[in-house]
Amino acid sequence: MAMAMTHHHNRESSIDKHLDTGKYVRYTAEQVEALERVYAECPKPSSLRRQQLIRECPILSNIEPKQIKVWFQNRRCREKQRKETSRLQTVNRKLTAMNKLLMEENDRLQKQVSQLVCENGYMRQQLHTVNASATDASCDSAVTTPQHSLRNANNPAGLLSIAEETLAEFLSKATGTAVNWVQMPGMKPGPDSVGIFAISQSCSGVAARACGLVSLEPTKIAEILKDRPSWFRDCRKLEVFTMFPAGNGGTIELVYTQMFAPTTLAPARDFWTLRYTTTLENGSLVVCERSLSGSGAGPSVASAAQFVRAEVLPSGYLIRPCEGGGSIIHIVDQLNLEAWSVPEVLRPLYESSKVIAQKMTIPALRYVRQIAQETSGEVVYSLGRQPAVLRTFSQRLSRGFNEAINGFNEDGWSIMNCDGTEDVIIAINSSKSLSNSSNLSTGLSFLGGVLCAKASMLLQNVPPAVLVRFLREHRLEWADFNVDAYSAASLKAGTYAYPGMRPTSFTGSQIIMPLGQTAEHEELLEVIRLEGQSLTQEDAFLSRDIHLLQICSGIDDNAVGACSELVFAPIDEMFPDDAALLPSGFRIIPLESKPDSSATNRTLDLTSSLEVGPATSQAAGDSPCQNARSVLTIAFQFPFDTNLQDNVLTMARQYVRSVISSVQRIAMAISPCGSSPTIGPKPSPGSPEALTLAHWICQSYSFHLGEELLKSESLGGNSVLKNLWQHQDAILCCSLKSVPVFIFANQAGLDMLETTLVDLPDITLDKIFDESGRKALCSDFTKLMQQGFTHLLAGVCMSTMGRHVSYEQAVAWKVLAADANTVHCLAFSFINWSFV
């Protein structure tokens, strides 16, 4: 490549300006060729090799060194200019294509407005009749499956007729007004937007639409999108039963598709569809699809016994090539998921167009863009791994977790005896083999099999992103290190030891090592190292560290994903590409529309440790808490030997119940309302929520001491909460019970006590003081209760880890409720504290 460029530049001589005289210096073609060779081999200006090459070239001997330096500088400038010009041309092509897309979208919206105006006028004229138009005729005509579909499906000519009809209906949705599209909430188009996203309004089934620009050729995009299991995590299987040419250069396929159920509370879905791929006259490539019939067609009944047959209404992909490279993609997904077959509380998942957009439409466009960026080298991953390898790990973790939740008989799963009253479902798979699907020889088969303990429950007023973020960052709060060690040892060595046979303790150190993330940062892939140490002398020098491969998604409060997930599996520390994986984890799916982001942006840690319920009154600027519900699904897998099946079953059931209990406790702590996360009675109905308590703490401090606790000016609304949480002094609140316990701590307070949000209510006031400190507190307690505050002299207290903490001064005061007469709790502020 370098030599080709050299010959290109050697055709002409070169001119540069002399440094001293200001006159122009002309280089001969031979001199330019020599300089180009030197530059191609040594582009760096400070290279000693470059100086050596210049000295070895006789033709350059009559050129001053300064002038050679100027030539190289100009050469670098010209190269930078060419690169910048090329980049700007690429950006210009993309902007031109995006502008074209926006103009077409604007034209479509104008047509839709005109149509709605006409329909509105017609309905006004028909209001006096009983048979007024009640539905959008254009929408119904676009989404109703033809009655003759099943009859025509018996011969190729009939299938071609259905295919052409499907194509026409799909195009009317993708670029026309057949569906009343509205912009998807929270997805405003702009310079940094992935694309344009819309969902259906008042249309049959649920539907979503996306369009965007991707730097790939149409055929490559079609190949990627047709391989649905590679990008759609809920797709379990896609089989093409029949494929034949359509006679017009296209192909017709009969496709059977299975989708995982997202929870243990509802059955999975399957589809029997016709897929039509063809090229339009304008060069656009189209892949469109629709269901052929109801539950009676398709594969054998036995293979679909655990599925509910759903319907695909005309949907697909319109891919148009752009001038200069790249493509514009239009994606339409419209489904009837038969919501009648699921419990009523879950129906929002099956009746929401927004959910379909989050699960199918948006991920499709994002995945294609991800592949385009990886192909162009824009995405760089850690540990020298290829993007495809890391992407495969993420897919295997997600698929293994979905398989554990669904437990299909076809995969070898069977449910243990269950009378319907068990809160934890136990499933056994005696034929489980863990392997990378592309390399079956590396599979790890177990002598006994794999046991899965799983459960689903409803949560209330718990932001899924906040809960998953906490579970990821504070594993010690809910996980048992010995259970992780058991699973890791079983996978690593193929040996089975019941937990406790090799006692190991967790040091508390959890190291998160990122491997990569998707282009839009909606999913993280990482390795977790849990540091352990042996409790027996003979194993003291053996490493007890555990490594987990983990994916985490939906932890951004503003994420548009359909759920928040934390899925992990033990993995060998060498991290081989074909490692066997046995995933476990959590999935939280919101059942209603996502609450306003301001609710989840409240300081998590302030609300977490309050013994609070719904407030009787709202503080100024604080919005009332929304009754947002979500469903939490937990699934943990354990390998076992036949001889230890009963022991592992008992351990698994107890462990999952323990995890559920911990998660419920965490959920109650982080609920923005401070209410119980489970559907049921709310505890402590008269207690304040976080923002109210923050105001009470500051107002009481000012009332008793005559000065402001927070020095910031113009505090109002949530800023009081934020500033109190970030205050440099350790601020703690304890109850007025016979044994005072802590109900609140800011970040500095938690750091001083070396505790967590969940464990704070278990700490009593007397535990943090030594004998002399307790005596000093008792002597000042009367003064505190009489005058409302007291100053404590410099002293020493203790953290929950037994470490001594010194402080220069402490202030204690009574926190008064809104009526200024009721004492709600006692507050302490430890000033200039540090570990001794």
MILO-143434 format. One record per residue (C-alpha): residue in one letter; x, y, z negated. Coordinates in steps of 0.02 Angstrom, whole numbers, padded with zeros to 5 digits, always signed. Layout:
N
aXYZ ...
! end
This chain:
836
m+00000+00000+00000 a+00141+00119-00045 m+00231+00087+00121 a+00070+00116+00218 m+00053+00285+00136 t+00235+00324+00173 h+00214+00294+00358 h+00059+00403+00357 h+00157+00550+00285 n+00310+00524+00396 r+00223+00579+00556 e+00254+00763+00516 s+00386+00872+00434 s+00350+00964+00271 i+00368+01145+00216 d+00398+01210+00037 k+00441+01380-00033 h+00621+01407-00093 l+00634+01443-00279 d+00768+01578-00270 t+00749+01663-00100 g+00562+01645-00082 k+00584+01587+00095 y+00500+01430+00160 v+00607+01273+00178 r+00566+01146+00312 y+00601+00961+00283 t+00630+00845+00428 a+00520+00694+00455 e+00665+00581+00401 q+00688+00681+00240 v+00502+00672+00202 e+00505+00483+00232 a+00653+00464+00112 l+00568+00570-00021 e+00407+00471-00003 r+00502+00308-00030 v+00581+00376-00187 y+00414+00440-00251 a+00327+00274-00215 e+00457+00178-00316 c+00477+00305-00457 p+00327+00421-00478 k+00380+00477-00653 p+00480+00641-00648 s+00600+00596-00789 s+00649+00427-00717 l+00837+00394-00709 r+00801+00273-00569 r+00732+00417-00465 q+00894+00515-00486 q+00994+00362-00435 l+00889+00336-00278 i+00910+00518-00227 r+01099+00507-00246 e+01103+00346-00144 c+01008+00426+00001 p+01130+00524+00115 i+00992+00614+00208 l+00942+00703+00048 s+01117+00762+00005 n+01097+00931+00093 i+00939+00975-00006 e+00961+01070-00169 p+00909+00972-00326 k+00791+01114-00374 q+00705+01103-00207 i+00688+00913-00221 k+00606+00941-00390 v+00484+01064-00312 w+00442+00939-00174 f+00400+00805-00303 q+00294+00928-00402 n+00198+00975-00246 r+00181+00791-00202 r+00102+00755-00370 c-00015+00904-00350 r-00071+00844-00179 e-00103+00669-00250 k-00205+00741-00393 q-00303+00847-00271 r-00342+00696-00163 k-00402+00597-00316 e-00507+00742-00377 t-00580+00768-00205 s-00624+00585-00194 r-00703+00590-00367 l-00805+00744-00326 q-00864+00665-00164 t-00920+00511-00261 v-01011+00619-00389 n-01090+00720-00249 r-01153+00561-00165 k-01229+00503-00329 l-01311+00671-00361 t-01380+00674-00185 a-01453+00500-00207 m-01525+00545-00378 n-01598+00706-00307 k-01681+00604-00170 l-01751+00487-00302 l-01818+00631-00405 m-01898+00711-00251 e-01985+00547-00210 e-02043+00531-00389 n-02110+00708-00382 d-02204+00669-00221 r-02279+00514-00301 l-02333+00613-00454 q-02414+00745-00343 k-02512+00610-00252 q-02563+00536-00420 v-02622+00707-00481 s-02723+00733-00321 q-02801+00562-00339 l-02846+00594-00522 v-02924+00762-00477 c-03032+00680-00344 e-03084+00540-00462 n-03123+00667-00597 g-03237+00764-00479 y-03325+00606-00425 m-03354+00551-00605 r-03426+00722-00647 q-03555+00696-00509 q-03598+00521-00570 l-03618+00558-00757 h-03808+00556-00744 t-03810+00376-00681 v-03794+00219-00788 n-03675+00139-00665 a-03542+00273-00679 s-03367+00222-00634 a-03290+00147-00791 t-03126+00088-00726 d-02990+00147-00607 a-03034+00057-00446 s-02861+00081-00374 c-02782+00003-00527 d-02900-00146-00526 s-02868-00180-00343 a-02682-00179-00375 v-02677-00298-00520 t-02814-00426-00492 t-02753-00595-00435 p-02843-00644-00273 q-02974-00778-00295 h-02912-00871-00140 s-02733-00884-00202 l-02745-01063-00260 r-02829-01122-00099 n-02700-01038+00014 a-02557-01103-00090 n-02580-01277-00017 n-02493-01235+00147 p-02348-01124+00206 a-02463-01010+00304 g-02568-00978+00150 l-02412-00944+00047 l-02349-00819+00176 s-02517-00730+00169 i-02505-00720-00021 a-02325-00661-00007 e-02370-00519+00112 e-02514-00469+00001 t-02399-00471-00151 l-02273-00363-00059 a-02404-00233-00015 e-02472-00224-00193 f-02298-00216-00269 l-02244-00073-00155 s-02403+00022-00199 k-02350+00012-00382 a-02165+00046-00356 t-02183+00200-00245 g-02370+00234-00238 t-02513+00274-00354 a-02589+00102-00380 v-02549+00112-00566 n-02571+00265-00675 w-02391+00281-00736 v-02346+00393-00883 q-02172+00435-00944 m-02112+00316-01078 p-02101+00404-01248 g-01924+00447-01299 m-01850+00417-01126 k-01833+00590-01049 p-01743+00593-00881 g-01585+00698-00872 p-01403+00701-00816 d-01352+00568-00944 s-01508+00461-00925 v-01496+00281-00867 g-01647+00307-00755 i-01830+00354-00749 f-01946+00246-00854 a-02135+00240-00859 i-02270+00130-00933 s-02447+00096-00875 q-02602+00182-00941 s-02775+00102-00936 c-02723-00039-00821 s-02750-00226-00822 g-02620-00317-00928 v-02461-00227-00979 a-02344-00144-00854 a-02182-00046-00849 r-02082+00038-00712 a-01902+00095-00696 c-01797+00172-00559 g-01615+00222-00556 l-01452+00231-00460 v-01326+00088-00468 s-01154+00076-00387 l-01183-00097-00311 e-01242-00160-00143 p-01424-00216-00126 t-01384-00400-00097 k-01276-00407-00254 i-01412-00322-00358 a-01543-00443-00294 e-01432-00591-00336 i-01409-00527-00514 l-01592-00488-00546 k-01656-00652-00476 d-01546-00743-00602 r-01662-00692-00742 p-01588-00800-00882 s-01422-00708-00864 w-01494-00540-00917 f-01665-00574-00995 r-01630-00646-01167 d-01809-00709-01188 c-01799-00815-01030 r-01769-00997-01078 k-01777-01076-00907 l-01804-01030-00725 e-01824-01171-00599 v-01851-01151-00411 f-01959-01299-00360 t-01980-01256-00176 m-01895-01136-00057 f-01928-01111+00128 p-01902-00972+00257 a-02045-00851+00282 g-02018-00834+00470 n-01976-00649+00461 g-01802-00665+00391 g-01864-00681+00212 t-01884-00827+00093 i-02028-00890-00013 e-01996-00983-00176 l-02110-01071-00300 v-02037-01035-00471 y-02072-01104-00645 t-02015-00993-00789 q-02016-01019-00977 m-01999-00879-01104 f-01948-00896-01287 a-02069-00840-01422 p-01992-00700-01526 t-02057-00766-01693 t-02110-00929-01775 l-02290-00866-01784 a-02343-00884-01601 p-02313-01007-01457 a-02198-00973-01311 r-02256-00922-01136 d-02228-00997-00963 f-02266-00941-00785 w-02297-01024-00616 t-02259-00896-00482 l-02225-00862-00299 r-02068-00759-00267 y-02046-00672-00100 t-01880-00598-00041 t-01876-00495+00119 t-01799-00343+00203 l-01905-00195+00256 e-01888-00099+00418 n-01796+00044+00331 g-01662-00078+00268 s-01728-00092+00090 l-01720-00261+00006 v-01874-00320-00089 v-01897-00460-00214 c-02079-00473-00270 e-02171-00602-00373 r-02345-00651-00434 s-02431-00796-00520 l-02515-00923-00407 s-02650-00984-00525 g-02693-01019-00706 s-02640-01160-00821 g-02684-01301-00703 a-02541-01278-00580 g-02354-01297-00590 p-02247-01431-00673 s-02311-01578-00772 v-02420-01544-00922 a-02297-01635-01036 s-02155-01514-00999 a-02266-01364-01037 a-02356-01433-01190 q-02279-01307-01311 f-02314-01157-01198 v-02462-01045-01161 r-02481-01008-00975 a-02468-00820-00944 e-02489-00722-00783 v-02372-00617-00679 l-02466-00482-00584 p-02379-00416-00426 s-02208-00361-00487 g-02029-00356-00424 y-01880-00253-00366 l-01863-00128-00223 i-01679-00098-00183 r-01633+00037-00058 p-01454+00065+00002 c-01379+00240-00016 e-01266+00329+00105 g-01085+00310+00049 g-01120+00155-00058 g-01230+00109-00204 s-01417+00079-00213 i-01577+00150-00284 i-01678+00021-00381 h-01864+00023-00418 i-01918-00108-00546 v-02099-00151-00587 d-02152-00279-00719 q-02337-00315-00746 l-02396-00461-00851 n-02547-00533-00938 l-02474-00619-01092 e-02639-00693-01154 a-02638-00599-01318 w-02793-00694-01377 s-02683-00844-01419 v-02579-00758-01554 p-02626-00701-01730 e-02710-00533-01730 v-02569-00449-01825 l-02447-00495-01684 r-02556-00438-01540 p-02470-00268-01523 l-02317-00365-01461 y-02421-00441-01321 e-02532-00293-01278 s-02402-00154-01272 s-02329-00092-01108 k-02192-00009-01209 v-02136-00177-01276 i-02127-00249-01100 a-02022-00100-01046 q-01905-00124-01194 k-01887-00312-01170 m-01884-00332-00980 t-01883-00176-00874 i-01753-00068-00960 p-01633-00214-00995 a-01639-00263-00810 l-01581-00091-00753 r-01454-00079-00894 y-01381-00249-00855 v-01355-00207-00672 r-01272-00044-00721 q-01163-00139-00845 i-01104-00258-00708 a-01069-00109-00594 q-00963-00025-00727 e-00868-00185-00765 t-00836-00210-00579 s-00766-00034-00562 g-00656-00054-00717 e-00747+00079-00819 v-00776-00041-00965 v-00628-00098-01071 y-00643-00234-01204 s-00535-00285-01351 l-00418-00433-01370 g-00385-00440-01183 r-00548-00534-01151 q-00633-00523-00984 p-00805-00440-00990 a-00889-00596-00919 v-00817-00703-01062 l-00880-00586-01197 r-01047-00568-01111 t-01062-00758-01111 f-01029-00762-01298 s-01170-00637-01327 q-01289-00737-01218 r-01246-00901-01305 l-01273-00825-01478 s-01440-00753-01426 r-01497-00912-01339 g-01446-01023-01485 f-01543-00912-01605 n-01696-00916-01493 e-01686-01105-01479 a-01679-01119-01669 i-01833-01007-01689 n-01936-01100-01558 g-01879-01279-01592 f-01941-01359-01431 n-01968-01546-01431 e-01883-01554-01261 d-01721-01498-01347 g-01735-01633-01480 w-01813-01532-01621 s-01944-01604-01736 i-02032-01524-01884 m-02015-01608-02053 n-02174-01652-02149 c-02260-01487-02181 d-02434-01465-02255 g-02446-01283-02202 t-02413-01213-02375 e-02224-01209-02360 d-02150-01036-02338 v-01993-01107-02256 i-02007-01218-02101 i-01878-01357-02089 a-01837-01429-01918 i-01715-01571-01880 n-01620-01601-01718 s-01529-01767-01720 s-01465-01750-01542 k-01395-01574-01556 s-01235-01545-01457 l-01147-01379-01466 s-01057-01332-01309 n-01028-01198-01182 s-01149-01242-01045 s-01012-01222-00916 n-00898-01347-01000 l-00991-01493-01077 s-00831-01587-01116 t-00794-01466-01257 g-00960-01500-01343 l-00964-01546-01527 s-01091-01680-01568 f-01137-01712-01749 l-01156-01883-01828 g-01316-01828-01912 g-01371-01676-01816 v-01423-01498-01855 l-01551-01438-01980 c-01638-01271-01959 a-01728-01177-02098 k-01833-01033-02033 a-01971-00916-02087 s-02065-00761-02032 m-02143-00627-02140 l-02223-00457-02125 l-02135-00301-02187 q-02211-00131-02218 n-02132+00042-02206 v-01958-00028-02174 p-01860+00046-02027 p-01790-00108-01935 a-01631-00016-01884 v-01593+00035-02063 l-01623-00139-02132 v-01515-00227-02002 r-01379-00096-02025 f-01378-00133-02212 l-01375-00321-02187 r-01227-00301-02069 e-01126-00186-02181 h-01167-00268-02350 r-01161-00455-02321 l-01117-00484-02503 e-01292-00425-02552 w-01381-00573-02471 a-01259-00708-02412 d-01178-00852-02506 f-00995-00870-02462 n-00993-01056-02503 v-01135-01090-02380 d-01038-00997-02245 a-00884-01097-02292 y-00981-01260-02277 s-01044-01220-02102 a-00874-01158-02046 a-00784-01313-02112 s-00911-01430-02031 l-00890-01347-01861 k-00702-01332-01874 a-00656-01507-01925 g-00812-01608-01891 t-00812-01657-02076 y-00952-01637-02199 a-00933-01582-02379 y-01079-01529-02485 p-01056-01350-02547 g-00964-01347-02710 m-00846-01492-02679 r-00706-01368-02638 p-00746-01217-02746 t-00703-01053-02662 s-00735-00874-02713 f-00768-00725-02602 t-00650-00580-02634 g-00781-00456-02575 s-00678-00403-02425 q-00775-00402-02261 i-00677-00345-02109 i-00772-00303-01949 m-00667-00317-01790 p-00758-00250-01636 l-00741-00346-01473 g-00850-00244-01358 q-01016-00160-01332 t-01136-00135-01190 a-01124+00021-01083 e-01269+00104-01174 h-01203+00046-01345 e-01367-00041-01385 e-01278-00205-01430 l-01114-00238-01521 l-01008-00395-01512 e-00887-00417-01657 v-00789-00540-01763 i-00817-00537-01951 r-00679-00597-02067 l-00732-00644-02242 e-00583-00660-02358 g-00594-00803-02481 q-00480-00880-02611 s-00474-01055-02683 l-00518-01083-02865 t-00411-01239-02880 q-00223-01238-02903 e-00186-01370-02771 d-00271-01268-02634 a-00203-01100-02689 f-00092-01079-02537 l-00223-01130-02408 s-00318-00994-02315 r-00503-00989-02360 d-00547-00848-02241 i-00703-00871-02136 h-00727-00797-01962 l-00898-00762-01889 l-00939-00711-01711 q-01082-00587-01721 i-01196-00483-01611 c-01290-00335-01681 s-01421-00237-01586 g-01551-00104-01621 i-01456-00020-01763 d-01470+00154-01689 d-01621+00248-01758 n-01654+00316-01584 a-01630+00151-01493 v-01763+00098-01367 g-01741-00089-01392 a-01890-00199-01432 c-01811-00263-01593 s-01663-00254-01710 e-01557-00411-01727 l-01409-00478-01824 v-01353-00649-01758 f-01192-00736-01809 a-01105-00904-01801 p-00946-00975-01880 i-00801-00980-01759 d-00622-01040-01763 e-00496-00903-01800 m-00412-00939-01632 f-00574-00883-01549 p-00570-01002-01399 d-00677-00960-01248 d-00770-01126-01258 a-00798-01123-01447 a-00948-01219-01514 l-01078-01100-01587 l-01218-01131-01712 p-01306-00963-01727 s-01408-00901-01874 g-01476-00730-01914 f-01616-00603-01926 r-01736-00523-01803 i-01850-00378-01848 i-01984-00324-01724 p-02090-00168-01753 l-02274-00202-01729 e-02332-00023-01709 s-02259+00126-01620 k-02093+00182-01693 p-02115+00317-01825 d-02040+00488-01801 s-01851+00482-01813 s-01852+00609-01954 a-01927+00477-02067 t-01785+00356-02038 n-01654+00492-02045 r-01689+00523-02227 t-01544+00478-02338 l-01560+00291-02358 d-01459+00279-02515 l-01561+00405-02613 t-01723+00313-02586 s-01650+00142-02609 s-01630+00136-02796 l-01790+00222-02850 e-01928+00128-02941 v-02056+00217-02837 g-02217+00191-02745 p-02326+00304-02641 a-02316+00480-02708 t-02471+00563-02774 s-02416+00725-02693 q-02296+00769-02555 a-02153+00889-02577 a-02143+01040-02467 g-02079+00998-02294 d-02094+00810-02322 s-02204+00717-02200 p-02317+00579-02268 c-02251+00404-02246 q-02324+00307-02102 n-02396+00134-02124 a-02273+00055-02003 r-02267-00134-02000 s-02140-00255-01930 v-02114-00442-01926 l-01952-00516-01992 t-01894-00685-01928 i-01752-00778-02014 a-01671-00937-01948 f-01518-01026-02021 q-01440-01183-01947 f-01336-01310-02042 p-01241-01460-01972 f-01258-01619-02076 d-01208-01800-02087 t-01345-01930-02100 n-01291-01979-02276 l-01307-01798-02335 q-01470-01753-02247 d-01575-01741-02405 n-01444-01638-02496 v-01422-01518-02350 l-01611-01504-02329 t-01633-01454-02512 m-01487-01333-02503 a-01551-01254-02341 r-01727-01227-02409 q-01662-01150-02571 y-01534-01043-02479 v-01659-00971-02355 r-01780-00934-02497 s-01639-00845-02586 v-01599-00745-02429 i-01783-00701-02409 s-01790-00640-02588 s-01634-00534-02564 v-01698-00460-02401 q-01865-00417-02481 r-01774-00331-02623 i-01664-00235-02501 a-01814-00190-02394 m-01907-00121-02545 a-01753-00019-02592 i-01729+00060-02420 s-01911+00091-02381 p-01928+00279-02347 c-02090+00277-02447 g-02012+00182-02589 s-02157+00059-02578 s-02154-00128-02573 p-02104-00191-02400 t-02222-00338-02407 i-02408-00321-02375 g-02486-00311-02546 p-02506-00204-02702 k-02391-00055-02722 p-02293-00043-02886 s-02275+00115-02992 p-02408+00220-02903 g-02364+00377-03001 s-02178+00381-02966 p-02103+00514-02852 e-02014+00476-02691 a-01837+00527-02652 l-01860+00706-02591 t-01974+00749-02736 l-01850+00679-02862 a-01708+00777-02781 h-01808+00938-02805 w-01847+00892-02985 i-01663+00858-03024 c-01606+01026-02954 q-01750+01128-03026 s-01727+01051-03199 y-01541+01086-03195 s-01574+01268-03153 f-01710+01281-03285 h-01603+01210-03427 l-01429+01276-03385 g-01473+01438-03297 e-01368+01401-03142 e-01389+01308-02979 l-01332+01128-02961 l-01315+01147-02774 k-01218+01300-02720 s-01282+01301-02541 e-01397+01443-02495 s-01571+01431-02420 l-01596+01250-02465 g-01762+01180-02411 g-01844+01022-02350 n-01729+00873-02328 s-01572+00980-02349 v-01591+00968-02539 l-01588+00779-02525 k-01439+00781-02408 n-01335+00901-02513 l-01374+00809-02674 w-01321+00645-02594 q-01157+00720-02532 h-01118+00814-02694 q-00938+00787-02751 d-00988+00753-02932 a-01058+00585-02982 i-01243+00616-03016 l-01342+00477-03100 c-01520+00463-03166 c-01582+00338-03294 s-01755+00295-03355 l-01824+00336-03527 k-01861+00156-03572 s-01805+00074-03733 v-01656+00009-03634 p-01618+00148-03508 v-01576+00083-03335 f-01513+00182-03186 i-01643+00225-03057 f-01542+00341-02947 a-01362+00381-02898 n-01286+00486-02761 q-01140+00424-02656 a-01010+00482-02782 g-01108+00399-02921 l-01111+00232-02831 d-00925+00247-02796 m-00887+00284-02978 l-00988+00135-03039 e-00921+00025-02898 t-01093-00043-02867 t-01219-00056-02726 l-01391+00014-02698 v-01477-00150-02735 d-01383-00186-02897 l-01402-00011-02971 p-01566-00046-03064 d-01480-00191-03154 i-01355-00074-03239 t-01402-00005-03410 l-01338+00160-03478 d-01242+00081-03622 k-01142-00031-03504 i-01043+00113-03428 f-00979+00180-03596 d-00857+00101-03717 e-00885+00104-03905 s-00821+00281-03931 g-00919+00343-03781 r-01081+00268-03845 k-01053+00350-04015 a-01022+00519-03933 l-01179+00500-03828 c-01284+00454-03980 s-01221+00606-04075 d-01269+00722-03933 f-01434+00635-03891 t-01535+00734-04019 k-01467+00897-03948 l-01510+00838-03773 m-01691+00801-03817 q-01714+00963-03916 q-01638+01093-03800 g-01653+00994-03638 f-01468+00979-03598 t-01298+00947-03674 h-01115+00951-03624 l-01009+00796-03653 l-00824+00815-03683 a-00693+00734-03574 g-00694+00546-03592 v-00684+00376-03511 c-00820+00263-03445 m-00815+00097-03353 s-00867+00037-03181 t-00961-00124-03153 m-00796-00203-03099 g-00720-00166-03271 r-00610-00023-03213 h-00591+00131-03323 v-00650+00298-03252 s-00596+00462-03329 y-00693+00624-03313 e-00652+00802-03365 q-00829+00847-03416 a-01005+00781-03407 v-01174+00866-03413 a-01336+00781-03462 w-01509+00858-03441 k-01691+00811-03443 v-01774+00797-03271 l-01948+00872-03282 a-02091+00822-03170 a-02194+00946-03068 d-02298+01001-03218 a-02136+01055-03309 n-02196+00964-03466 t-02172+00780-03426 v-01995+00712-03440 h-01971+00594-03293 c-01793+00536-03328 l-01620+00591-03387 a-01486+00651-03268 f-01297+00647-03290 s-01164+00737-03188 f-00984+00676-03209 i-00863+00812-03154 n-00690+00778-03080 w-00694+00591-03111 s-00557+00471-03057 f-00503+00292-03086 v-00372+00271-03222 
! end
